[in-house]
Amino acid sequence: MQWGKKLLLLFVLLIVVVGCSSNDTDEDTENDAEGSNTDSEVQVGGELKIAYSAQPATIDPHMTTAVATSDIMRGVYETLVTVDEDQNFQPMLAESYDISEDGLIYTFNLRQGVTFHNGKEMKAEDVVASMKRWQELSTNGRAQFAEATFEEVDEYTVEMVLPNPLSTALSVLTSYLGSAPVILPKEIIENAPDAGIDEHIGTGPFKFVEWRQDAHIQLTRNDDYQARDEEASGLAGKKEALVDDVYFYFVTDASTRLAGMLSGEYDMAHAIAYDNVPQLEAADNIDIHIVPGSTQVLTFNQKKGVFSDIRAREAVRAALSLDEMMQAAFGDEKYYTINHNLVMPHLEGQFYSEFGKETHNQNDVEKGKQIIEEAGLEGEEVVILSTRDYEEVYNASIVVQERLEQIGLSVRLDVVDWPTFLEKKEDENGFDINIVGFGPQPEPTSYLFVGKGPHSGWMDDDEFHDLVAEFRNQPTLEDTKDIYDEMMKWLEEDIAFIKVADYNRVNVSQKLVKNVHFLDGFITWNISKEQ
């Protein structure tokens, strides 16, 4: 009898030990693709303090392509459709959507009971007003949806009608970069000043509180947020505001962001200087996140000045060492990929062309100098617009300045803050060259540097833009490959800009911040913080 009791006790103990071991293993292997912290007990509350490298000129998503606006406001404003972590299209404010067989009619069935931050329920009239404003003000809206119509079918149904098939339609409608088609109350839109929305009322998990210029933007939890039921993935699925408040502090100095992370003053930091990474890797309290960043592009002002002459553009392309530029900007090769192709490497299986490869990264100063001499352009003044708010932009600009001086041009570096940079790059008198990063896009024609106007340095040639229109008017993206080849051939011959490289960005977080994810920028929902 005693022996039987001992066997029973031993059996129970074995069950307990095996059960504990199984649970421990599950917790140890739980992690995301970025290597961020997770925690089995989610804590709610506290403040999330983010040191951000630049202050946006506006936080009206319809009116800007600035990545800073996207990072800060994507928790405040939402779109009809979005993308998951694998870049698959998913509904967000739409419950579902349907596309007609001819690809011309998109029907968005809206979620019912979703309220704006002012308590008003979102309905079709708000969506129609928002999409019409986005269509009028945004770069992609004007370029790709100029002739689209948006109509209210009933209170919870909106119909978008296109004049022609648009292969890029969902790619643009889901993008939070490049002027996002976010949804606002109709009344806010009707009363919006020309300078942009000044009352930020969205549907997202966070509400806008204040913007103290040159200091911070504060967001607070939306206690009435109506989350989707699907599992969170990328920008899709269930969103929860797990912290009480989010502060984006504008800390333009890289060393100050570093010091603030090491001291614990900040919970997260954006765009850590690449040469600071080893110091942070040595810290026990810091997680490093190397995430896809942007595409660095050197843009010529073709409308006015020396680079209206194609020979000057050819000389610069010949002379530049893109390796030198990227070493100065990023240091270690793990942070960048020199790439002539318009799209980032992960999309090259769908969009790739050999055109542009042979003339890319020539590193031939003598050839560049000879072209300048033969064109009679020695001593011509060149203004390179730059900023120290993004160190990689400034450091690459220094290398370009040195190369251009070596081929006989007179170069001045105009270094300004980020809002001024954005303003001057829109002005034909504001620059001859600028170097800037463009956020990742799902297809090549969504990049602003292949459009008309200042983002491409006024590359307004009808032949090229006819190719862009042909690309977009295909039934699907799979039907665009041959046209993409023609586009790349034209760009190689015209030298409208120089696609330098695709690069990664280094963001960091304190280990006490849990469930950190990024997708084309910061995600502030579903993050918790140990108290």
C-alpha positions as CSV (number, residue, x, y, z in Angstrom):
1,M,0.0,0.0,0.0
2,Q,2.8,2.4,0.9
3,W,4.7,1.5,-2.2
4,G,1.6,2.2,-4.4
5,K,1.2,5.7,-2.8
6,K,4.9,6.4,-3.6
7,L,4.4,5.4,-7.2
8,L,1.3,7.7,-7.5
9,L,3.2,10.6,-6.0
10,L,6.1,10.1,-8.4
11,F,3.7,10.0,-11.4
12,V,2.1,13.3,-10.3
13,L,5.6,14.9,-10.0
14,L,6.6,13.8,-13.4
15,I,3.5,15.4,-14.9
16,V,4.2,18.7,-13.2
17,V,7.9,18.7,-14.3
18,V,7.0,17.9,-17.9
19,G,4.3,20.5,-18.0
20,C,6.6,23.2,-16.6
21,S,9.4,22.3,-19.1
22,S,7.0,22.5,-22.0
23,N,5.8,26.0,-21.0
24,D,9.4,27.2,-20.5
25,T,10.4,26.1,-24.0
26,D,7.5,27.9,-25.6
27,E,8.4,31.2,-23.9
28,D,12.1,30.9,-24.7
29,T,11.4,30.5,-28.4
30,E,8.8,33.3,-28.7
31,N,10.2,36.1,-30.7
32,D,9.5,38.1,-33.8
33,A,11.5,38.3,-37.1
34,E,13.2,41.5,-36.0
35,G,14.5,40.0,-32.7
36,S,12.3,42.2,-30.5
37,N,11.3,41.5,-27.0
38,T,8.0,39.7,-26.1
39,D,6.5,38.9,-22.8
40,S,4.0,36.4,-21.6
41,E,2.3,38.9,-19.3
42,V,1.3,42.0,-21.3
43,Q,1.5,45.1,-19.1
44,V,-0.8,48.0,-19.8
45,G,0.0,51.7,-19.1
46,G,3.0,54.0,-18.9
47,E,4.6,56.3,-21.4
48,L,6.5,55.4,-24.5
49,K,9.2,58.0,-25.2
50,I,10.7,57.9,-28.7
51,A,13.7,60.0,-29.8
52,Y,13.0,60.8,-33.4
53,S,15.7,62.2,-35.7
54,A,13.6,64.8,-37.6
55,Q,10.6,67.0,-37.2
56,P,8.1,66.9,-40.0
57,A,6.9,70.0,-41.8
58,T,3.3,68.9,-41.5
59,I,1.5,66.0,-40.0
60,D,-1.4,66.0,-42.5
61,P,-0.9,62.7,-44.3
62,H,-2.7,63.8,-47.4
63,M,-0.2,66.6,-48.0
64,T,3.2,65.1,-47.5
65,T,5.4,62.2,-48.4
66,A,7.6,62.6,-45.4
67,V,8.4,59.4,-43.6
68,A,8.3,61.2,-40.2
69,T,4.6,62.0,-40.8
70,S,3.9,58.4,-41.5
71,D,5.8,57.1,-38.5
72,I,4.1,59.5,-36.1
73,M,0.5,59.6,-37.4
74,R,-0.1,56.0,-38.5
75,G,-1.4,55.3,-35.0
76,V,-3.9,58.2,-35.3
77,Y,-5.2,57.8,-38.9
78,E,-6.2,54.6,-40.7
79,T,-6.9,53.7,-44.4
80,L,-9.6,51.6,-46.0
81,V,-7.2,48.8,-46.9
82,T,-3.7,48.1,-45.6
83,V,-0.9,45.4,-45.8
84,D,0.2,42.6,-43.5
85,E,3.8,41.8,-42.7
86,D,4.1,39.9,-46.0
87,Q,2.8,42.9,-48.0
88,N,-0.5,41.1,-48.7
89,F,-3.5,43.5,-49.1
90,Q,-5.9,43.4,-46.2
91,P,-9.1,45.4,-45.2
92,M,-8.8,47.9,-42.4
93,L,-11.6,50.4,-42.2
94,A,-13.3,48.5,-44.9
95,E,-15.0,45.2,-43.7
96,S,-14.3,43.9,-47.2
97,Y,-13.9,45.0,-50.8
98,D,-14.8,43.7,-54.2
99,I,-13.2,44.4,-57.7
100,S,-15.3,44.0,-60.9
101,E,-14.1,41.6,-63.5
102,D,-13.0,44.5,-65.8
103,G,-10.9,46.0,-63.0
104,L,-12.8,49.3,-63.2
105,I,-15.1,49.3,-60.1
106,Y,-13.9,48.9,-56.5
107,T,-16.6,48.5,-53.9
108,F,-15.6,49.1,-50.3
109,N,-18.0,47.7,-47.7
110,L,-17.3,49.7,-44.5
111,R,-17.1,48.4,-41.0
112,Q,-20.1,49.5,-38.9
113,G,-19.7,51.1,-35.5
114,V,-16.2,52.5,-36.1
115,T,-16.0,55.9,-34.4
116,F,-13.7,58.9,-34.9
117,H,-11.9,60.4,-32.0
118,N,-14.6,63.0,-31.7
119,G,-17.3,60.3,-31.1
120,K,-18.9,60.5,-34.6
121,E,-19.4,57.2,-36.4
122,M,-17.5,56.8,-39.6
123,K,-19.7,56.5,-42.6
124,A,-19.6,56.6,-46.4
125,E,-19.8,60.4,-46.6
126,D,-16.6,60.7,-44.6
127,V,-14.8,58.2,-46.8
128,V,-15.9,60.0,-50.0
129,A,-14.9,63.4,-48.7
130,S,-11.5,62.0,-47.5
131,M,-10.7,60.2,-50.8
132,K,-11.6,63.3,-52.8
133,R,-9.3,65.4,-50.7
134,W,-6.5,62.9,-51.0
135,Q,-7.1,62.7,-54.8
136,E,-6.8,66.4,-55.1
137,L,-3.8,67.0,-52.7
138,S,-1.6,64.0,-52.7
139,T,1.1,63.2,-55.2
140,N,-0.2,59.7,-55.9
141,G,-3.8,60.8,-55.9
142,R,-3.1,63.3,-58.6
143,A,-0.8,61.1,-60.6
144,Q,-2.7,57.8,-60.5
145,F,-6.3,58.5,-59.5
146,A,-7.0,61.9,-61.2
147,E,-10.0,60.6,-63.2
148,A,-11.3,58.2,-60.5
149,T,-14.7,58.9,-59.0
150,F,-15.7,58.1,-55.4
151,E,-19.5,57.8,-54.7
152,E,-21.6,56.9,-51.7
153,V,-23.8,53.9,-52.5
154,D,-25.3,53.8,-49.0
155,E,-24.2,54.7,-45.5
156,Y,-21.7,51.9,-45.3
157,T,-20.7,51.3,-49.0
158,V,-18.4,53.4,-51.2
159,E,-17.7,52.8,-54.9
160,M,-14.5,53.8,-56.7
161,V,-14.8,53.9,-60.5
162,L,-11.7,54.0,-62.7
163,P,-11.6,55.1,-66.3
164,N,-9.0,52.4,-67.1
165,P,-7.6,49.3,-65.4
166,L,-5.0,50.4,-62.8
167,S,-2.4,47.7,-62.0
168,T,-1.1,49.7,-59.0
169,A,-4.5,50.6,-57.4
170,L,-4.3,48.5,-54.3
171,S,-0.6,49.1,-53.9
172,V,-1.2,52.8,-53.6
173,L,-4.4,52.6,-51.5
174,T,-2.6,50.5,-48.9
175,S,0.5,52.6,-48.8
176,Y,1.1,54.7,-45.7
177,L,4.1,56.2,-47.4
178,G,3.8,58.8,-50.1
179,S,0.7,60.7,-49.0
180,A,-1.5,58.1,-47.3
181,P,-5.3,58.0,-48.2
182,V,-6.4,58.2,-44.6
183,I,-10.0,58.7,-43.5
184,L,-11.1,61.8,-41.6
185,P,-14.6,63.2,-40.6
186,K,-16.3,65.1,-43.4
187,E,-16.7,68.2,-41.3
188,I,-12.9,68.4,-40.6
189,I,-12.2,68.3,-44.3
190,E,-14.8,70.9,-45.1
191,N,-13.2,73.3,-42.6
192,A,-9.6,72.5,-43.3
193,P,-7.2,75.4,-43.9
194,D,-5.3,75.5,-47.2
195,A,-2.1,74.9,-45.1
196,G,-3.4,71.6,-43.9
197,I,-5.5,69.9,-41.3
198,D,-5.1,71.5,-37.9
199,E,-7.6,69.3,-36.0
200,H,-6.3,65.8,-36.1
201,I,-9.3,63.5,-35.7
202,G,-8.8,59.9,-36.9
203,T,-10.1,56.4,-36.1
204,G,-6.8,54.9,-34.8
205,P,-5.8,53.4,-31.5
206,F,-4.1,56.6,-30.5
207,K,-5.5,60.2,-30.4
208,F,-3.5,63.3,-31.2
209,V,-2.9,65.5,-28.1
210,E,-0.4,68.2,-29.0
211,W,2.5,69.3,-31.2
212,R,5.0,71.5,-29.4
213,Q,7.2,72.8,-32.2
214,D,10.8,71.7,-32.0
215,A,10.0,69.7,-28.9
216,H,7.6,66.8,-29.3
217,I,4.3,65.4,-30.5
218,Q,2.1,63.6,-27.9
219,L,-0.4,60.9,-28.6
220,T,-2.7,59.3,-26.0
221,R,-4.7,56.0,-25.9
222,N,-8.0,55.9,-27.6
223,D,-10.1,54.1,-25.1
224,D,-13.0,53.8,-27.5
225,Y,-11.0,52.2,-30.3
226,Q,-12.8,49.5,-32.3
227,A,-10.1,46.9,-33.1
228,R,-10.4,44.3,-35.8
229,D,-10.6,40.6,-34.7
230,E,-7.9,39.2,-37.0
231,E,-4.4,38.4,-35.6
232,A,-2.1,41.4,-35.7
233,S,0.3,41.3,-38.7
234,G,2.2,44.3,-40.1
235,L,-0.2,47.2,-40.4
236,A,-3.2,44.8,-40.4
237,G,-5.3,43.0,-37.9
238,K,-5.9,43.7,-34.2
239,K,-4.4,46.9,-32.8
240,E,-4.2,47.7,-29.1
241,A,-2.9,50.8,-27.5
242,L,-1.1,49.2,-24.5
243,V,0.7,52.4,-23.3
244,D,-1.2,55.4,-22.0
245,D,0.8,58.0,-24.0
246,V,3.4,58.1,-26.8
247,Y,5.8,61.0,-27.1
248,F,7.8,61.5,-30.3
249,Y,10.7,63.8,-29.2
250,F,12.5,65.6,-31.9
251,V,16.2,64.9,-31.3
252,T,18.1,65.9,-34.4
253,D,21.5,65.3,-32.9
254,A,22.6,61.7,-33.2
255,S,24.9,61.8,-30.2
256,T,22.0,63.0,-28.0
257,R,19.8,60.2,-29.2
258,L,22.6,57.8,-28.3
259,A,23.1,59.3,-24.9
260,G,19.4,59.2,-24.2
261,M,19.1,55.6,-25.0
262,L,22.2,54.6,-22.9
263,S,20.9,56.6,-19.9
264,G,17.3,55.3,-20.2
265,E,15.8,58.7,-20.9
266,Y,14.2,57.3,-24.1
267,D,12.5,54.0,-24.6
268,M,13.1,53.9,-28.4
269,A,15.2,55.8,-30.9
270,H,15.0,56.3,-34.6
271,A,17.9,56.4,-37.0
272,I,20.9,55.6,-34.8
273,A,24.2,56.7,-36.3
274,Y,25.8,53.7,-37.8
275,D,29.1,54.2,-36.1
276,N,27.2,54.2,-32.7
277,V,25.9,50.7,-33.2
278,P,28.9,48.9,-31.6
279,Q,28.5,51.0,-28.4
280,L,24.8,50.1,-28.2
281,E,25.4,46.4,-28.9
282,A,27.7,46.4,-25.9
283,A,24.9,47.7,-23.6
284,D,22.9,45.1,-21.7
285,N,19.7,47.1,-21.7
286,I,19.3,47.8,-25.5
287,D,17.8,45.8,-28.4
288,I,19.1,46.6,-31.9
289,H,16.7,46.6,-34.9
290,I,18.1,46.7,-38.4
291,V,15.1,47.3,-40.6
292,P,14.6,48.1,-44.3
293,G,15.0,51.8,-44.6
294,S,14.8,53.8,-47.9
295,T,16.2,54.2,-51.4
296,Q,18.9,56.9,-51.7
297,V,18.5,59.0,-54.8
298,L,20.6,61.9,-56.2
299,T,18.2,64.2,-58.0
300,F,19.2,66.9,-60.6
301,N,17.3,70.1,-61.1
302,Q,16.6,69.8,-64.8
303,K,14.4,72.9,-64.9
304,K,17.0,75.5,-64.1
305,G,20.8,75.8,-63.8
306,V,23.7,73.7,-65.1
307,F,21.9,70.4,-65.0
308,S,19.4,71.4,-67.5
309,D,22.3,70.4,-69.8
310,I,22.4,66.6,-70.1
311,R,26.2,66.7,-70.5
312,A,26.5,68.0,-66.9
313,R,24.4,65.1,-65.7
314,E,26.4,62.6,-67.7
315,A,29.6,64.0,-66.2
316,V,28.4,63.6,-62.6
317,R,27.2,60.0,-63.3
318,A,30.6,59.2,-64.8
319,A,32.6,60.7,-61.9
320,L,30.8,59.5,-58.8
321,S,31.9,56.6,-56.7
322,L,28.7,55.3,-55.2
323,D,30.8,53.0,-53.0
324,E,32.5,56.0,-51.5
325,M,29.2,57.8,-51.0
326,M,27.7,54.8,-49.2
327,Q,30.8,54.2,-47.1
328,A,30.6,57.8,-45.9
329,A,26.9,57.5,-45.3
330,F,26.6,54.1,-43.7
331,G,30.0,52.5,-43.1
332,D,29.5,48.8,-43.0
333,E,28.2,47.1,-46.2
334,K,25.5,45.3,-44.1
335,Y,23.6,48.6,-44.0
336,Y,23.3,49.1,-47.8
337,T,23.1,47.6,-51.3
338,I,24.3,49.6,-54.3
339,N,21.5,49.0,-56.8
340,H,20.7,50.5,-60.3
341,N,17.3,48.9,-60.3
342,L,14.3,51.2,-59.3
343,V,12.8,48.8,-56.8
344,M,14.4,47.4,-53.6
345,P,16.1,44.0,-53.8
346,H,13.2,42.0,-52.4
347,L,11.1,43.0,-55.4
348,E,13.6,42.3,-58.1
349,G,12.1,38.9,-58.9
350,Q,9.1,40.8,-60.3
351,F,10.8,44.0,-61.5
352,Y,14.3,43.8,-62.9
353,S,16.1,45.3,-65.9
354,E,19.7,45.2,-67.1
355,F,19.3,48.7,-68.5
356,G,21.2,51.1,-66.3
357,K,23.6,48.6,-64.9
358,E,26.6,49.2,-67.2
359,T,26.6,53.0,-66.6
360,H,26.0,52.7,-62.9
361,N,28.8,53.5,-60.4
362,Q,31.5,54.3,-63.0
363,N,33.9,56.0,-60.5
364,D,35.7,57.7,-63.4
365,V,36.8,61.3,-62.5
366,E,38.8,61.8,-65.7
367,K,35.8,60.9,-67.9
368,G,33.7,63.3,-65.9
369,K,36.3,66.1,-66.1
370,Q,36.6,65.6,-69.9
371,I,32.9,65.9,-70.4
372,I,32.7,69.1,-68.4
373,E,35.7,70.6,-70.4
374,E,34.2,69.7,-73.8
375,A,30.8,71.2,-72.8
376,G,32.5,74.4,-71.6
377,L,31.0,74.1,-68.1
378,E,34.2,74.6,-66.0
379,G,33.5,76.7,-63.0
380,E,29.7,76.5,-63.2
381,E,28.2,76.9,-59.7
382,V,26.4,73.9,-58.2
383,V,24.3,74.1,-55.0
384,I,23.9,70.8,-53.2
385,L,20.9,71.0,-50.8
386,S,21.6,68.9,-47.7
387,T,20.6,68.4,-44.0
388,R,22.2,67.2,-40.9
389,D,18.9,65.9,-39.5
390,Y,19.7,62.8,-41.5
391,E,23.4,62.2,-41.2
392,E,23.5,59.7,-44.1
393,V,22.2,62.5,-46.4
394,Y,24.9,65.0,-45.2
395,N,27.8,62.5,-45.3
396,A,26.9,61.4,-48.9
397,S,26.6,65.0,-49.9
398,I,30.2,65.7,-48.8
399,V,31.5,63.0,-51.1
400,V,29.5,64.3,-54.0
401,Q,30.8,67.9,-53.3
402,E,34.4,66.6,-53.5
403,R,33.9,64.7,-56.7
404,L,32.2,67.6,-58.5
405,E,35.0,69.9,-57.5
406,Q,37.4,67.4,-59.0
407,I,35.7,67.5,-62.4
408,G,35.8,71.3,-62.5
409,L,32.5,72.5,-61.0
410,S,32.3,75.2,-58.3
411,V,30.2,73.6,-55.5
412,R,28.4,75.1,-52.5
413,L,26.8,72.9,-49.8
414,D,23.5,74.4,-48.5
415,V,22.9,72.7,-45.1
416,V,19.5,73.3,-43.6
417,D,17.0,71.7,-41.2
418,W,14.6,69.1,-42.4
419,P,11.5,71.2,-42.8
420,T,13.5,73.8,-44.8
421,F,15.0,71.0,-46.9
422,L,11.6,69.8,-47.9
423,E,10.5,73.3,-48.7
424,K,13.6,74.2,-50.8
425,K,13.5,70.9,-52.8
426,E,10.1,72.0,-54.1
427,D,11.6,75.3,-55.4
428,E,13.3,75.5,-58.8
429,N,15.6,78.1,-57.3
430,G,16.3,76.0,-54.2
431,F,18.9,73.5,-55.4
432,D,20.9,72.1,-58.3
433,I,21.4,68.6,-56.6
434,N,19.7,67.1,-53.6
435,I,20.3,63.7,-52.1
436,V,17.5,62.1,-50.2
437,G,15.9,58.8,-49.2
438,F,12.6,57.7,-50.5
439,G,10.6,55.2,-48.5
440,P,10.0,51.7,-49.8
441,Q,7.2,51.3,-52.4
442,P,5.4,48.2,-53.6
443,E,5.9,49.0,-57.3
444,P,8.3,51.3,-59.3
445,T,5.9,54.0,-60.5
446,S,4.8,54.9,-56.9
447,Y,8.3,56.3,-56.3
448,L,8.0,60.1,-56.4
449,F,11.3,60.5,-58.1
450,V,9.9,58.9,-61.3
451,G,6.9,61.4,-61.4
452,K,6.6,64.9,-62.7
453,G,7.5,68.0,-60.7
454,P,10.2,68.7,-58.1
455,H,10.6,65.2,-56.6
456,S,12.1,64.1,-59.9
457,G,13.9,67.4,-60.5
458,W,11.2,68.3,-63.1
459,M,11.7,65.2,-65.2
460,D,8.6,66.2,-67.3
461,D,9.3,64.4,-70.6
462,D,6.1,63.1,-72.1
463,E,7.7,60.1,-73.7
464,F,8.7,58.7,-70.3
465,H,5.4,59.5,-68.6
466,D,3.5,57.8,-71.5
467,L,5.4,54.7,-70.5
468,V,4.4,55.2,-66.9
469,A,0.8,55.5,-67.9
470,E,1.1,52.3,-70.0
471,F,2.6,50.5,-67.0
472,R,-0.2,51.6,-64.8
473,N,-3.0,50.8,-67.2
474,Q,-2.1,47.1,-67.4
475,P,-4.6,44.7,-65.8
476,T,-2.1,43.4,-63.2
477,L,1.4,44.1,-62.1
478,E,2.4,40.8,-63.7
479,D,1.7,42.3,-67.1
480,T,4.1,45.2,-66.7
481,K,7.5,43.6,-67.1
482,D,8.3,44.6,-70.7
483,I,7.2,48.1,-70.1
484,Y,9.4,48.3,-67.1
485,D,12.4,47.4,-69.3
486,E,11.5,50.3,-71.6
487,M,11.2,52.7,-68.7
488,M,14.7,51.7,-67.4
489,K,16.2,52.1,-70.9
490,W,14.8,55.7,-71.1
491,L,16.0,56.6,-67.7
492,E,19.6,55.4,-68.5
493,E,19.6,57.6,-71.6
494,D,18.1,60.7,-70.0
495,I,20.1,60.6,-66.6
496,A,17.2,62.3,-64.8
497,F,18.5,61.1,-61.5
498,I,21.0,58.6,-60.0
499,K,19.6,55.7,-58.0
500,V,22.4,55.3,-55.5
501,A,21.5,52.4,-53.2
502,D,18.9,50.8,-51.0
503,Y,19.7,51.0,-47.3
504,N,18.7,49.7,-43.9
505,R,18.1,51.9,-40.9
506,V,19.1,51.2,-37.3
507,N,16.4,51.7,-34.7
508,V,16.8,50.7,-31.0
509,S,14.6,50.0,-28.0
510,Q,15.1,49.4,-24.3
511,K,14.7,45.7,-23.3
512,L,11.8,46.8,-21.1
513,V,9.8,47.6,-24.2
514,K,8.0,44.5,-25.4
515,N,6.7,43.3,-28.8
516,V,8.6,45.8,-30.9
517,H,7.8,45.6,-34.6
518,F,8.5,47.7,-37.7
519,L,7.0,47.8,-41.1
520,D,8.1,50.6,-43.4
521,G,8.4,52.6,-40.1
522,F,7.4,52.6,-36.5
523,I,4.4,50.7,-35.2
524,T,3.3,52.1,-31.8
525,W,0.3,49.8,-31.1
526,N,0.6,46.4,-29.5
527,I,3.8,47.6,-27.7
528,S,3.9,47.3,-23.9
529,K,6.4,48.6,-21.4
530,E,7.5,47.1,-18.1
531,Q,6.8,49.4,-15.2
